[in-house]
Structure formats: structure tokens, C-alpha cells
Amino acid sequence: MGRAGLHPPCLIIQTGLVIQLALGMILNLYVIIPAAGARTSYLQEIETAPGMLTAHALVALLVLVTAAILLQRAISLRDMAVIALSAIGLAALLGAFAAGEIFVRNGEPSASLSMAVLTSLALLCYICLQTIILRQRRPGPPDGPWTLPPG
């Protein structure tokens, strides 16, 4: 498949991250999140949380799984630029996930900020990755309605 095979999962991740940023803002501004117990499991948090938080957590899991698959595909390509962007993006997502867990447990504003910053970093990585992928797919000049005919 080459780099072109990375396009669909990268697009899924980007879409998921935009949804995550929107859900995170809504949660932060309009939803009261009850503090989770120190021994509460992740699944129990999802079951007992407000619906918006459950949606946020489920989209996060989808994005994390897709990012892991993308990294595995990047490693199989042995393309260092693609591997680096995929690995940094996944690391940022894992950091955002950890910050989210901290935020649900104690409501620290710094954890909320960390989630937003790390999610934005991940989104930037996947935008750059998508640019690399698309650049390979179109090696020549674009043939569109604004291209001048030869001669």
C-alpha cells in the first residue's frame, strides 16, 4: 500500500481529534463532572459518567487504537519521517489520555490544559503526516481547472 495506505487512518484520527476538541470544550464549560474514586476503573468511569464524557472517552479509545494501527503501518514502511510523526502523535495522545484521567479524578485545571495542548500537538502531527502522504500521491503539478494548457 505504501504511504497511500496511511491516508484513511490518518483522516480518521484527524476527524476524531477535532471531535475530541469540541467535546472537551463542551465538557469543560457546560458539564459538571463528578470526581471519580481513586480505585474506580476506566470502564466504571465510562458507565457512571455523564453521556458527553462517555462519548469523549469512547472517541478517545477509537483515536488511540487507530493511531496505534497507523504507527504499526508506518513502522512496516520503514519511513523515518512517517514513523517519527506517527510516534510523536501517539505519544501526545497517550499524554492527553493520562491528563484526562487526572482531570476526571481531581478536576485540576492544569490537567485540562495539558489535554488541550497535547491533543493540539497530536493534531498538528497528523496534519503534517497527511501532507507527506498527499505529496507522494501527487508527484507532479496539479491538473485542475486553473492549470494553463501547454503551448
C-alpha positions in Angstrom: 0.0 0.0 0.0 2.9 2.4 0.7 2.2 5.8 2.2 -1.2 6.0 0.4 -2.4 3.2 2.8 -1.9 5.6 5.7 -4.4 8.2 4.3 -7.6 6.6 5.7 -6.4 6.1 9.3 -4.8 9.5 9.4 -8.1 11.1 8.2 -10.0 9.1 10.9 -7.6 10.4 13.6 -7.8 14.0 12.4 -11.6 13.9 12.4 -11.6 12.2 15.8 -9.3 14.8 17.3 -11.5 17.7 16.0 -14.5 15.9 17.6 -12.4 15.5 20.8 -11.5 19.2 21.0 -15.2 20.2 20.6 -16.4 17.6 23.1 -13.6 18.7 25.5 -14.7 22.3 25.3 -18.3 21.5 25.9 -17.4 19.3 28.9 -15.1 21.9 30.3 -17.7 24.7 30.0 -21.1 23.1 30.5 -20.9 19.7 32.1 -20.3 19.0 35.8 -18.0 16.0 36.0 -18.3 14.1 39.3 -14.9 13.2 40.7 -14.1 9.6 40.2 -12.8 7.5 43.1 -9.2 6.7 43.3 -9.9 3.0 42.8 -12.5 3.4 40.1 -11.7 1.6 36.9 -11.8 3.2 33.5 -14.8 1.2 32.5 -16.7 2.1 35.7 -15.9 5.8 34.9 -17.4 5.4 31.5 -20.6 3.6 32.8 -21.3 6.2 35.5 -20.2 9.4 33.8 -22.5 11.9 32.0 -23.2 10.9 28.4 -21.0 13.6 27.0 -18.0 12.4 29.0 -18.7 8.8 27.9 -18.8 9.9 24.2 -15.5 11.8 24.8 -13.9 8.6 26.3 -15.1 6.3 23.5 -13.9 8.6 20.8 -10.6 8.8 22.6 -10.3 5.0 22.5 -11.2 4.9 18.8 -8.5 7.5 18.1 -5.9 5.7 20.2 -6.5 2.4 18.5 -6.4 4.0 15.1 -3.2 5.8 16.0 -1.6 2.6 17.1 -2.5 0.9 13.9 -1.1 3.8 11.9 2.2 3.6 13.8 2.4 -0.1 13.1 1.8 0.5 9.4 4.4 3.3 9.5 7.0 1.0 11.0 6.3 -1.6 8.4 7.1 1.1 5.7 10.4 1.9 7.3 9.9 5.5 6.5 11.6 7.5 9.3 9.6 10.8 8.8 6.3 8.9 8.8 7.4 6.8 11.9 8.5 9.9 13.8 5.3 11.9 13.2 3.2 8.8 14.0 5.1 8.1 17.2 5.0 11.7 18.4 1.3 11.9 17.6 0.6 8.7 19.5 2.7 9.8 22.5 0.8 13.1 22.6 -2.5 11.2 22.5 -1.4 8.9 25.4 -0.3 12.0 27.3 -3.7 13.6 26.7 -5.4 10.4 27.8 -3.4 10.4 31.0 -4.2 14.1 31.6 -7.9 13.3 31.1 -7.7 10.6 33.7 -6.1 13.0 36.2 -8.7 15.6 35.3 -11.6 13.2 36.0 -10.0 12.2 39.3 -9.3 15.6 40.8 -10.5 18.4 38.4 -7.1 20.1 38.1 -7.2 22.9 35.6 -3.6 22.1 34.6 -4.7 18.6 33.6 -7.4 20.2 31.4 -4.9 22.5 29.8 -2.5 19.6 29.3 -5.2 17.6 27.5 -5.9 20.5 25.1 -2.2 21.2 24.4 -1.3 17.5 23.8 -4.4 17.0 21.6 -3.4 20.0 19.6 0.1 18.7 19.2 -1.2 15.3 18.1 -3.5 17.0 15.6 -0.5 19.0 14.2 1.5 15.8 13.8 -1.3 14.1 11.9 -1.8 17.2 9.7 1.9 17.1 8.8 1.7 13.4 8.2 -1.3 13.8 5.9 0.7 16.5 4.0 3.6 14.0 3.5 1.1 11.3 2.4 -0.7 13.5 -0.1 2.5 14.9 -1.5 3.6 11.5 -2.5 0.3 10.7 -4.1 0.6 13.7 -6.4 4.2 14.0 -7.6 3.5 16.3 -10.5 1.8 19.7 -10.7 -2.0 19.6 -10.1 -4.2 19.1 -13.2 -7.2 21.2 -12.3 -9.4 23.7 -13.9 -6.9 26.5 -13.2 -4.0 24.9 -14.9 -2.9 26.5 -18.1 -2.9 24.3 -21.2 0.6 23.6 -22.7 1.7 25.8 -25.6 
